[in-house]
Amino acid sequence: MYKPKPKAVLLLGPTGVGKTALSLKLAEAVNGEIVSADSRLFYRGMDIGTAKPTLHERKRVPHHLVDVADPDEHWSLSRFLEAADAAIVDIARRGKVPIIVGGTGQFVRALLEGWEIPEIDEKPRLRQALLALAETQGSARLHAWLEGVDPEAAQKIDGRNVRRTVRAIEVILSTGRKFSAQRMATGARYEFIVLGLTLPRPMLYQRIDERVDAMFAAGLLDEVRGLLKKYPPDSRCFSAIGYPQAIRVLKGEMTEGEAKIEIKRRTRVFVRGQAAWFRHDAPGITWIEQDETADVRAVNAVREFIGIR
């Protein structure tokens, strides 16, 4: 007997475009709950630098996969998919609408396409050896090694992205199989409506600049100072944009003004990378420009999708 797939909303868009505010309004309009697909929001204590939804916002609407790990834990793509699937099924089972909100392109794409990713045991010594190799011989050398053993994986991973390159090699050495062969797309487990929130690039950059200034005003340096009492500065958690720069300010290696400029620049680069995951001509995405009517248009689209007036 045919069993229809649960219906779910997927809201995507670049950093700073306003996904959090729109997701809250969507959830309140259609009796929904929010599932985060932003890898930066998993970690407790990393609030200001990640622009995490506030406690008040999380009281307005239940959130899933926010504050689910300590900063020294590793949440792999496989672990995310398992947790996200469990949350979506539970939300739908209770008669509510799952609203997945994403800024991490790989996580969103994996959920949308139903990737099957095997969980690989962590091998810290191997990872540290590969990172050391990248440090001494350059990331290009490491990426060239990946290209030699798995050209398909190398083609999809930016050679400047040391962590993803290292992860691919780590998986290959741990399993004896190509990294590209271990990602199978079986098709989405849910019936999605995909909404993309967009904004002209100059306006988006202005919002990013204002958000960076607001983060420092809200106490980003104090947040990082507290984290450094628990975790060393080379911890994985400090790789997110904003945290390395804040650490340098606390060490006296950079002024606060220089840090703001660097964070704004890096965030703009990151936004351009996000756009590569979901292009505006990609099929199946309803793009909504962020303006005074965006909320109404998004709510109407979701209501029509789930069949309510």
C-alpha positions in Angstrom: 0.0 0.0 0.0 1.4 3.4 -1.0 2.2 5.6 1.9 2.7 9.3 1.0 5.9 11.0 2.1 5.7 13.5 4.9 5.5 17.1 3.7 8.3 19.4 4.7 9.4 23.0 4.1 13.0 23.8 3.2 14.0 27.4 3.6 17.5 28.2 2.3 19.4 31.3 1.5 22.7 33.0 2.3 24.0 34.1 5.6 22.4 37.4 6.8 19.4 37.3 4.4 16.8 36.9 7.2 16.0 33.2 7.3 15.6 33.1 11.0 12.9 35.8 11.1 11.0 34.3 8.1 11.2 30.8 9.6 9.6 31.9 12.8 6.7 33.6 10.9 6.2 30.5 8.7 6.2 28.2 11.7 3.6 30.3 13.6 1.4 30.5 10.5 1.3 26.8 9.7 1.8 25.1 13.1 5.4 24.2 12.3 8.6 23.4 14.1 12.1 24.4 13.0 15.0 22.0 12.2 18.3 23.7 11.8 20.6 22.7 8.9 23.3 25.2 9.9 26.3 23.3 11.3 27.4 26.4 13.3 24.2 26.2 15.5 24.8 22.7 16.9 27.3 23.9 19.5 26.4 25.2 23.0 28.0 28.4 24.1 28.6 29.6 20.5 25.7 32.1 20.3 26.8 35.6 19.3 29.4 34.6 16.7 26.9 32.2 14.9 23.9 34.6 15.1 22.0 31.7 16.8 18.2 32.2 17.3 17.7 33.7 20.7 16.2 31.9 23.7 13.1 34.1 23.2 12.8 33.0 19.6 13.3 29.4 20.5 10.4 29.8 23.1 8.2 31.2 20.4 8.7 28.1 18.2 10.4 24.7 19.0 13.8 24.4 17.4 15.7 21.1 16.7 19.4 20.6 16.3 20.3 23.8 18.1 22.6 23.5 21.1 22.9 19.7 20.8 26.7 19.3 21.2 29.7 20.7 23.1 32.1 22.7 21.0 34.7 19.9 21.1 32.3 17.4 19.6 32.3 16.6 15.9 29.0 16.5 14.0 29.6 14.8 10.7 27.3 14.9 7.7 26.2 11.4 8.6 25.3 12.3 12.1 23.4 15.4 11.0 21.3 13.3 8.5 20.4 10.8 11.2 19.4 13.5 13.7 17.5 15.6 11.1 15.6 12.6 9.8 14.6 11.7 13.4 13.4 15.2 14.1 11.5 15.6 10.8 9.7 12.2 11.3 8.8 13.1 14.9 7.5 16.6 13.9 5.3 15.2 11.1 4.1 12.3 13.3 2.7 14.9 15.8 0.8 16.6 13.0 3.0 19.6 12.7 5.0 20.9 9.7 8.8 20.4 9.7 10.6 23.6 8.5 14.2 23.0 7.7 16.3 26.1 7.7 19.7 25.9 6.1 22.8 27.8 5.5 25.2 24.9 5.2 24.9 24.0 1.6 26.2 20.4 1.8 23.8 19.5 4.7 20.8 21.0 2.9 21.6 19.3 -0.4 22.2 15.9 1.3 18.8 16.2 3.0 17.1 17.3 -0.2 18.5 14.5 -2.3 18.5 11.8 0.3 22.2 11.1 0.5 23.3 7.9 2.3 26.6 8.6 4.1 28.4 6.0 6.1 29.6 7.1 9.6 33.4 6.9 9.8 35.1 6.5 13.1 37.1 9.5 14.2 40.9 9.1 13.8 42.4 12.1 15.4 46.1 11.0 14.8 45.4 10.6 11.1 43.7 13.9 10.8 46.4 15.7 12.7 49.0 14.1 10.4 47.1 15.3 7.3 46.7 18.8 8.7 50.4 18.9 9.5 51.2 17.9 6.0 49.0 20.7 4.6 50.7 23.1 6.9 54.2 22.1 5.9 53.7 21.3 2.2 50.7 23.4 1.4 47.0 22.7 0.8 47.6 22.4 -3.0 49.9 19.4 -2.4 47.2 17.7 -0.3 44.5 18.4 -2.9 46.8 17.1 -5.7 47.1 13.8 -3.7 43.3 13.6 -3.5 43.0 14.3 -7.2 45.3 11.4 -7.9 43.2 8.9 -6.0 39.7 10.3 -6.4 39.4 12.9 -9.2 35.6 13.2 -8.8 35.9 14.1 -5.2 38.8 16.5 -5.9 36.7 18.3 -8.6 33.9 19.0 -6.1 36.2 20.2 -3.2 37.8 23.6 -3.4 41.6 23.1 -3.1 41.7 25.9 -0.5 39.3 24.1 1.8 41.8 22.1 3.8 39.3 20.6 6.2 37.1 19.1 3.5 40.2 17.9 1.6 41.5 16.3 4.8 38.1 14.7 5.5 38.0 13.1 2.0 41.4 11.7 2.4 40.7 10.5 5.9 37.6 8.6 4.6 39.5 7.1 1.7 42.3 5.8 4.0 39.9 4.6 6.6 37.6 2.6 4.3 39.8 1.8 1.3 37.1 3.2 -1.0 36.9 6.4 -2.9 35.2 9.3 -1.1 33.0 10.1 -4.1 31.7 6.5 -4.1 30.4 6.7 -0.6 27.8 9.3 -1.2 24.7 7.7 -2.6 21.6 9.8 -3.4 18.5 7.7 -2.9 16.0 10.4 -3.3 14.3 12.7 -0.7 12.5 10.9 2.0 10.0 13.8 2.2 7.9 15.9 -0.2 9.6 19.2 -0.1 8.6 22.7 -1.0 11.9 24.6 -1.3 11.9 28.3 -0.7 15.0 30.4 -1.4 15.2 33.8 0.3 17.3 36.2 -1.7 18.5 39.8 -1.6 20.5 41.9 -4.1 24.2 41.5 -3.2 24.9 45.1 -2.2 22.0 45.1 0.3 23.0 41.7 1.6 26.6 42.9 2.2 25.2 45.9 4.1 23.2 43.6 6.3 26.3 41.4 6.9 28.4 44.5 7.9 25.7 45.6 10.3 25.5 42.2 11.8 29.2 41.9 12.4 29.2 45.3 14.2 26.2 44.1 16.3 28.1 40.9 17.2 31.0 42.9 18.7 28.5 45.2 20.5 26.7 42.2 21.9 29.9 40.7 23.5 31.5 38.5 20.9 34.9 39.0 22.6 33.5 38.0 26.0 31.9 34.9 24.4 35.2 33.8 22.9 37.1 34.6 26.1 34.8 32.2 28.0 35.2 29.5 25.4 39.0 29.7 25.5 38.8 28.8 29.2 37.4 25.4 28.2 38.8 24.7 24.8 42.2 25.3 23.1 42.4 27.9 20.4 43.1 25.3 17.7 39.8 23.5 18.5 37.5 22.7 15.6 34.8 25.0 17.0 37.0 28.1 16.4 37.1 27.5 12.7 33.8 29.3 12.1 34.2 32.8 10.7 34.5 35.4 13.5 36.1 33.2 16.1 39.7 33.1 14.7 39.6 36.9 14.4 38.2 37.4 17.9 41.0 35.1 19.2 43.6 37.3 17.5 42.1 40.4 19.0 42.3 38.8 22.5 45.9 37.9 21.8 46.7 41.5 20.8 47.6 40.4 17.2 44.7 42.4 15.6 42.7 45.4 16.6 38.9 45.2 16.9 38.5 47.3 13.8 40.8 45.1 11.8 38.9 42.1 13.0 35.6 43.5 11.9 37.0 44.3 8.4 38.4 40.7 8.1 35.2 39.1 9.3 33.1 41.1 6.9 35.4 40.3 4.0 35.4 36.5 4.8 31.7 36.4 5.2 31.2 38.0 1.8 33.4 35.3 0.3 31.5 32.6 2.3 28.2 34.0 0.9 29.5 33.6 -2.7 30.4 30.0 -1.9 26.9 29.4 -0.5 25.4 30.6 -3.8 27.3 27.9 -5.7 25.3 25.2 -3.8 21.9 26.5 -5.0 21.9 28.6 -8.1 19.0 30.9 -8.9 18.3 28.9 -12.1 18.2 25.6 -10.2 14.9 23.8 -10.8 12.5 23.2 -7.9 13.4 26.3 -5.9 10.9 29.1 -5.4 13.0 32.3 -4.9 11.5 35.0 -2.8 13.2 38.4 -2.7 13.5 39.8 0.9 11.2 42.8 1.0 8.0 43.9 2.9 5.9 41.3 1.1 8.2 38.3 1.5 6.5 37.0 4.6 3.1 36.9 3.0 4.3 35.3 -0.2 6.2 32.6 1.7 3.3 31.8 4.0 0.9 31.7 1.1 3.2 29.3 -0.8 3.5 27.0 2.2 -0.2 27.0 2.9 -1.0 26.0 -0.6 1.6 23.3 -0.5 0.3 21.7 2.7 -3.3 22.3 1.7 -4.6 24.8 4.2 -6.2 28.2 3.8 
